[in-house]
C-alpha cells in the first residue's frame, strides 16, 4: 500500500491509463479483527478474509483521494508455481507431491496468470470513479467492453474486487464489504495503516 501511495502522484499525472492491480484474494473479504490488525491470532480459517478486507478497504481509502485512478484487488486462482521449492521439511515434501499430482487439473500456468493480470491492468472494463461508469482503457477487439461492478455495488465505481474470472464482487463479499463500510472500516483501516508507517519509518510517505 505504501508503494501505491508513493507512486500515486505519478499515476495521477499519467497521460493515459491510470490503474493499480493488487494480487491477493479479491472476492474473499471477511470480518476485520480490529484488536489484531496483523492477523497473528485470528486463526488460519479467518486470516484470508481479514487480510483481504484490509487490502480492499485500503484501496477504497486511496481511491477517495485519487478518483482518476482505478484500483483492482484480484484473486488469481491456483497458479502452478515453484512456491514450495525454497521450503524444507517433510510436510513440504508431501505437499509438493500432492500439488504436482493435482496442479495440471486445477491450476493455470504462470504465463496465463500473467496474461490475465495484463488484461486487468489495461482493459476498459475497470474504469476509475471519475469516468462516470464509462469504459476507460483498451477495448476487446472492436467491442465496447461491459464495465464491471465495483466494491460498492455500483458499476464503474473505481475499486474492483475480482475473482479469477475478472468479475466481481461476489454477492457474499459485497455484503461483507457493505457491513464493514457501515462500521466506517475503510477509515479505520487507513488510519491504522498510516500509524504503522509513521511508527516504523517516521513518515507517512517518501
N, C-alpha and C positions, 0 to 999 in steps of 0.2 A: 504493500500500500504506500509506503514511503517513496518507493521508486516511482510510482504513479504520480504522486504529489510533486515530486521534484521535477518531473518531466511535463507536468500539466501546462505550464506557461508556453512551452514549445508546441505542445499539441493544440492548444487553443489558437495559436498563431499560424498553424499549418495552412497552406494554400488549398489543400484538398481534403482528403478523408481524415477524419479525426476520430480515433477509436482505440479503446483498450480492451484486450481479451485476457481474462484471468482464468486459468485452467485449474479447476479443483473438483468441486462437487455440486455444481449448479443443479437445482431441482430437488436437492435432498436437504433443504433447510429444516431446522428443528428448533426446539426451545433453546434459549440462551441462558446460561447459568451465570448471573452477574456476580456471584460470590466466588467464581472460579474462571475468570476470563481466559486464562491459559489452557483450560480444559484438562488440568492434571488429575482431577478427581471426578470428572463427570461420568466416567465409565466408557468402556470400549463401544458399546452399542449406541451411546448418545453423543460420542465425540464428533462424528461426522456432521450430524445435524447442527450441533452447537457451533462448530467452526465454519460450516457452510453459511449459516445465517450471518455470522460476523463478517465474512467476506462480502456477501451480497449487500448487507446494510451499510458496510463501509463504502462500497461503490455508490450506493444511493446518496450517501452523505457527500461524496466528492462530486457526484453529478449535479447536486443542488448548486454547487459553486461553479460548475462548468457545463451549462446546458447545451453548448455547442459540440460537446464530445459525447459519444455513445460508449457505454460500458457493458461488457458481456462477462458473465460468470458461467462457465460451461463445465459439464461433466463429460470427459472424453470417452467414457465407457472402458471396457477392458482392452488394453493395448499390449501387444506381445513385445515386451522389452526385456532387457537383462537386469532388471532392478535388483533381483536377488543375488546376482553374481558376486557382488562385493561383500556379502554377508557370510557368516560362518555358523557352524553348529548343525547338529543332526536334524533339528526341526526345519532348518533352511533347506537341507538336502532333500527331505521328504516333500516339502512344499514345492521345490524346484521340479521334482519328478512328477508331482501331480499337475503342476502348471504346464509342463511340456506335453503331458498327455491330453489336456483339455483345451489348451490355448488355440489350436488350429480350428476348433469348433466354435469358440465363443469370442475370440479376440480379433481385433483388426491389427494390421501391420503399423509400424512406426511411420512409414511413408503415407499410408492412408490417413492416419491421425493427423499428420502434418498438413495434408491437403485440406482436411476438414477445418482445421484451425485457420488456414489461409482464407478459406471461404468465409468463415465467420468474421475475419478481420477486414474483409473487403466488400461483402455482399450488401446490396441496397436494402435488404430485409431488416436491418438493425440500425435505424437512423437515430440521431440524437434528439433530445427533447425539443430543441429549438426548431426542428424540421416540421413540427405540427403533424406528425404521423405520416409524412410523405416519404417515399423511398429515398435513401441517401447512400450512394455507393455504386458498386458495379452491378449492372443488370445481368440476369441469367439469360444468355442468348439475346434474342430481341424482345423478350417478355419483360414487363414491368413486374418486379418481384412483389409478392404479398408481404406486407410489413407484419412483423411478429408482435405478439402481445408482450408487454413489459412486465416487470415485477409488481407494478401497482394494479395490474389487470387491464390497463389501458393500452391499446395498440400504439406502438411507436413512442412509448413513454421515456425511452432513453437509457434505461437499465434493463438488462435481459438476463434471466436465469434459465439456462438452456440445458436440455438433456442431450444425449448422444445424437439424436435426430435433428438437432438445431431448432427444435420447437420448445415453447415453454411460456410461462412456468407450468408445471403440473398443478392440477387443482389442489392437491394436498399442500404443496409448497406455497401456493398462492394464499391459501387460508392461513398457514402458519405465519407468513410474512405480514399479512393484514393484522393478525393478532399482535405481533411484535411491534408493528407500526403504531397500534393503539397505545402501546406502552412507551411510545417515544423512544424506541430502542435504537433507531439509527443515530439519533443524537447522543445517546448514552455510549454506543459503540465508538463513535467518533471521538468523544471526549476522553474515553479511556485510551484510545489509540494514541492521541496526541500527548496525553500524560505520560505514556510509556516512552514515546520518542524523546520527550524532554528529560525524563528520568535517566534514560540510557545515554543520550548524546548531548543533552544540554540545550537542544534547539528543536523547533518544530520541523524544519526542513533545511536542506543545504542552502 
